[in-house]
Amino acid sequence: MKKTPQLNHIREQITSVDKSLLELLSKRRQLSLEVARSKEVDVRPIRDTQREKELLSRLVKLGREQGLDAHYVLSLYQTIIEDSVLNQQAYLQLRADQDGRKPSYTIAYLGARGSYSFLAAHRYCERREMEMQDMGCHSFDEIAQAVESGHADYGFLPIENTSSGSINEVYDLLQHTNLSIVGETTIDVSHCLLAKPGTTSEQISAIYAHPQPISQCSRYLAHHPQVKLHYCASSAEAMELVSQGDHTMAAIGSAEGGALYQLEPLERHLANQKVNQSRFIVVARKTVVVPEQLPAKTTLIMATAQKPGALVEALLVLKAHNLNMSKLESRPIPGTPWEEMFYLDIDGNISHADVQQALHELERITRFIKVLGCYASENVKPTRLENSQLMIEPNSSRQEQEAVTECDSARYSREFKTNVTEVLSGELHLGNGSLTAMTAINAEDLLPSVGQQALALREAGFQAVLINRLEQVTPDALVQLKQQLNHAGLQCILSVLQPADLAVLQPHADMLLLTGKQMFNKALLSQMGALHIPVILERNTMASEQDWLTAADLLLSCGNQQLVLCEAGIRSFSNPEELTLDLASLVNIKAHSHLPILVNLCYIKPQQRAQLACAANHLQTDGIVLPVTDLAAQRLLLTQLYQQRCS
Ligand SMILES: C=C(O[C@@H]1C=C(C(=O)O)C=C[C@H]1O)C(=O)O
């Protein structure tokens, strides 16, 4: 279609607004560096989450006045603050490094330009304004040797990936090097299908890629069985081959990397997991001193005595010194079958007394211990706002959970576990004392306009969508459902009505709901108990409270502790045709069980809904489920509930 002059004019305005936005962002960065300089003088911590909270709630309010929704403003500013914190950290770390600046730094990494390791190294240097001379290597050993021999200043080694887990080869290498870990960096890995310009998807008959991306994109590749796969030593090699080939070839790699080989993305987001990130460690010959204002991580390896409880004993030392362990890995020790070397990441600075004391104590009870490095942690956890703040004026206060008295030794009981179970799924947090709002909808009503509806539901104040009647939905449509809901910041809960659906639904759900109709199905309870994603157990309309808790116990006994109960109404004698909400059960369960509980109001008479929602809210229910009708009214009700919860 021909562009009208009006369109051109509007686009010019957008271009000019974008330019101003970038100028302002750059100015904000400069100011943030000035803050870092002042913190250097006053020796104040870089991160100030209280300030971030105040700033975010003010901006959310201001944004709303300008017609910008809270979630949009929040996610933009979380990104901006992450950048600001990482820049401040990089600045202070550079100031603390004694050697002074070099005109350029030689960086050893795996593969060639365009590989993910190259991108990680490039970003790390860019943030530090370090000029990078890149030295592509063929193996992790070659990287370590390049740094040890002085041919390179730093080496970049991938240590873990959110979809494929730890990279054992790198852990094994760390047992033998004299190098120190001096930094870490995490990059988003977004796999694209890359081809020469002008290529169409239909032309592709061969895909070239490194084994890691192939395993991370297995679901996409399974949908294209006719395409031949070629394994390459690195993503860069795959891209190079394709750039020299014809239009039947494609590579898997990043869009940024592809651009270095004049390749264009034909398709994006190929990875099975939505969040696909790789963490790299930076190694050097000399250790660094991490300024005390920065969050530090200390990585060590140790071999414990060959006796029962030796590892627990070592971990208790950390507990005694109040040190958090963010990672624990074990690897075999070559030449000594069945003996393990443990790798630990501890949140703490090696120059602090608590870390040093813990290390001394560990020396006494281990057979071998070595610190691999202490470095600034780049894990900037986004500061969040309470759900209530996203809906109404900032006014957060959390009510404490009631104390428990009665005991019971079943797995669901508070005697078995004193702390309340907290169930986490994306931003959704059940069991922390706040109220979560969910809505329920049938798949056939959601599918035709899922993107649009998802945004409206999020704006109405819901955090999750429970989808019913999924029997006829194809796997492709399920992918769409989850993607679009997650994109709008909503969690996708799929309801399992029959056992045969479980295998199909599970890969596309953030959480699963076992419907009340299946509550007595022991086989299904066991299957869902073996899963690693949160499960909601709905009460059968004819089940006693004890039946329901017995079902919960069976599920918990199979391993899955991320369990949520859901009261959706029972048949009572007063009105057997309609469901009655069993609020007495809610009180009982809150008092005697550590499991979070939801109240589903979809099957209750519409006239009673608002009143019962308020009652359930008073009783500290962890979440409510409302039907999808009349969103304006639901928004009002939710605002009222959040307000009630805060007062
Ligand atoms: C800029 C600062 O440092 C950090 C970054 C912030 C930001 O970018 O807004 C806010 C608080 C701190 O975590 C500051 O303390 O003001």
The ligand as an SDF file (V2000), in Angstrom:
LIG
                    3D

 16 16  0  0  0  0  0  0  0  0999 V2000
   20.9980    6.0320   40.8440 C   0  0  0  0  0  0  0  0  0  0  0  0
   21.0400    5.4300   42.0190 C   0  0  0  0  0  0  0  0  0  0  0  0
   21.5260    4.1260   42.2070 O   0  0  0  0  0  0  0  0  0  0  0  0
   20.7440    2.9520   41.9630 C   0  0  0  0  0  0  0  0  0  0  0  0
   19.9940    3.1500   40.7290 C   0  0  0  0  0  0  0  0  0  0  0  0
   18.7760    3.7860   40.7340 C   0  0  0  0  0  0  0  0  0  0  0  0
   18.1960    4.3840   39.4850 C   0  0  0  0  0  0  0  0  0  0  0  0
   18.7410    4.1740   38.4180 O   0  0  0  0  0  0  0  0  0  0  0  0
   17.2040    5.1020   39.5760 O   0  0  0  0  0  0  0  0  0  0  0  0
   18.1040    3.9250   41.9620 C   0  0  0  0  0  0  0  0  0  0  0  0
   18.6040    3.4540   43.1280 C   0  0  0  0  0  0  0  0  0  0  0  0
   19.8790    2.6950   43.1940 C   0  0  0  0  0  0  0  0  0  0  0  0
   19.5770    1.3270   43.3080 O   0  0  0  0  0  0  0  0  0  0  0  0
   20.6030    6.1150   43.2590 C   0  0  0  0  0  0  0  0  0  0  0  0
   20.9400    5.6510   44.3670 O   0  0  0  0  0  0  0  0  0  0  0  0
   19.9390    7.1560   43.1490 O   0  0  0  0  0  0  0  0  0  0  0  0
  1  2  2  0
  2  3  1  0
  2 14  1  0
  3  4  1  0
  4  5  1  0
  4 12  1  0
  5  6  2  0
  6  7  1  0
  6 10  1  0
  7  8  2  0
  7  9  1  0
 10 11  2  0
 11 12  1  0
 12 13  1  0
 14 15  2  0
 14 16  1  0
M  END
$$$$
